[in-house]
């Protein structure tokens, strides 16, 4: 046998020995054996040939070639290894690879099934929360670092596609989306007729019915009166409901100054104000009134629709009233039309005018969408109606 071929086989064997993963006991034993014996000698031929078979199979070498390589190594062992036992070495190595691939497949399946349950502690998890992910995220979270492991992950993903668990997503290679097939039943027969008797500034309740699990949006340009509107809503309802007020821009001193403008002692304000600027869905109280002042979005405005959906999904018998910043001259806040999908009321405030952009649950046969109201905001807290609800 030419020396170059033999040397190349020895290199393969040594590479396989480095890559082969054993238990701590097996590793110690192999290490001790290495110090006492030369490669392919009596006492370690079995392990050496198995390592070679494992390395070649991991390298996706055709089985016929694996057999030829192992026969050459067996013949050059000291003493020669029985050729009749070569097939057993190959079978053992194949089972090893199959078992490892099967374990990775199960890990990938479990990871995909739990996608969306991750804690939103890093930006990297954001896609997973939205149901999309890429192979890079899986490899990092499952700590896959070898070429063979990457191949096993890709194989597992192909199987999940064939089973209809996931699908390829977008134009970028290696991005997938978990297919959501589960839906909650809508038990309309046993649904309550209960409405939420909430009082709104500007008398909005004359036109819109508030129901449990409603999301309402107040979109306003800068200094249009969003915070004043929301604090008036709190004042009108805090004696009858548990109200959680999440402020993204006011600390305790500024909030105190705002409340002092009202003709009401500070100790009579019984709501629960909190500082919060992100991930509002995590703090939603499902059966209470939640006021978010305001939903800050500085980039990726298209995500507003998803953020409102996440808030909606956390609600049970309660409601969420969300303030959005908007540009002057536009009816909708940041997020544009995406911000219109979930709200049952969408009110636009600008320059002393209020306009109902979305109104889903009417108090009468008259559609309130498009109604206007002119008001004057006095002392930063008092709404004085100049012209009641009318159509332009």
C-alpha positions, 0 to 999 in steps of 0.5 A: 500500500503506498505510504501516502494513502496509508498516511492519509488514512491515519490522518482520517483516523486521528481526526475521527479520534478528536471528533468522537465524543465519549463519556468522561469515563470512556475519554479517560480510558482512551487517553490512558490507552493512547499513552500506552499503545501505538495506533492500530495495535493490539488492545486498541484496534477495535476503537481505532477502526470504529473512530475511522468509520465514524469520521468517514461517515460523518464526512458523508463518505459513501459506504462502499468507500468506507469499507475499502478504507477500513479494509486497508486499515485492518490489513495494516493493523498489528496484528491484522484485524479480521476483515469479517468484522469490518461490517460490524464497525460500520454498522455501529458507526451508522447507528451512532450517527443516526442516534445523534441525528435523531437527538438533534431532530428531537431538540429542533422539534421541541425548540420550534414547538416552543417558539413564541414562548421565549422571554423577550429579553433580547432583540434576537428573540423578537423574531421567534416571538413573532413566529419566524426564526432562522437556522442561525438562531436555532444553532446558537440556542441549541449550541450546535457547532459542528458541520455534522450538527448543522447538517442534522439541523437542516435535515430536521427542518426539512422533515418539519416542512414535510410534516407541515409544522413549519414553512419557508418564510420570505426571500432570505435563505434559512428563514422559517415560520411556524404554522399556527393551526390552533384556534380558540373556539368562540362560544357565542351561545354562552357569551355575556351581554355585559358592556363596560360602562366607562365614561369618556371625555367628550361624551364618546360613550354616546356613540361607541359601546365599550366591550370587554377585551377592547383595544382603543387608540387615541392618536394625537399630534404633539401637544394635541391633548393626549395626556389630558384626555387620558387623565380625564378618562382616569378621573371619570372612572377611577372610583368604579374601576381598577385603572393601571396607567403606564406612562412612558414620558412622565416621572413622579414630579411631572405627573404630580404637576399635571394632576395638580391642574385638576380641581381634585385633591391629590389624595383622591386620585386612586388609580395606579400610575407606573413608569413603562416605555416598552413591552407593554403587553407584559404588564397588561392587567387582563381584567382591568382598565389599562391606559398606555401613555404612550406607545413609543415607536422610533423605528420599524413603525410597521410593528405597531400593529403587532404590538397592539395585537399582543396587548389585545391577546393579554386582555380578558374582561378588561380593556386597553386604551393606547395613545399613539403619536401622529404627524400633523395633517394625518388621521392615523398615528405611527404605524399608519393603517397597521394601527387600525386593525385591532382598535374598536375605537380610534380617535384622532386629536389635533388642533382642537379637533377630535375625529372618530376614525374607527368606531366598531360598536355603535350605540345606534344605527348611525355609523359614528365613523367620520364624526368631528368635535371641536374643543378647547383645552384650558389649563392643560386639563379641561376640555370645553366643547365648542361644537358637539359631534357633527359631520364635516 
